[in-house]
Amino acid sequence: MKIYLFCCLSRFDPDELRATWRGGMDELKTIPLPCSGKIDILYLTKAFETGADGVAVVTCKQGECRYLEGNLRAKKRVEAVEALLDETGLGGGRTVVVQMGDGGIGEVIRQLNDFRSRIETLTKHASTFEIPVSGS
């Protein structure tokens, strides 16, 4: 299972996450951004095209973005991709916005672990799904 993590560098250190992540280095790919507002719908969809089972975006706490509204833009873009995934049949629930808050890195890790569990459940259900083949 692969999870791509886009993270805002203004409030978040991806090296600190790698040091505390217990899920194994193979399944977490971190992509640092100067601001979560730089995330683009193309980046999010490309992550799924290249094999991601889930995509998380770590943002600043609401009202604390140094670029004013970057975290709000990121949330809207993630919601758009979530709707797109649901429309295409891949299924919703494969994206999440994790807001860096007062709980610090520990809270981010907890939310990412919850997300990882959700993705594992979705992946198990997807592998048991069979497309019916109609005969002529």
Number of C-alpha atoms within 10 A of each C-alpha: 14 19 24 21 25 24 27 26 17 16 19 19 13 18 10 10 16 15 9 11 16 10 13 8 12 9 14 19 17 18 13 19 17 14 23 27 23 15 23 15 16 10 12 24 17 12 19 18 10 9 12 20 21 25 26 22 27 26 28 25 15 14 12 15 19 12 13 12 16 22 28 17 16 22 20 14 18 22 17 14 19 21 14 15 18 14 11 9 8 15 14 16 16 23 22 19 23 21 19 21 16 9 10 12 17 15 15 18 17 13 17 22 15 12 22 22 12 14 21 15 11 18 16 10 10 12 8 8 9 7 6 6 6 5 4 3
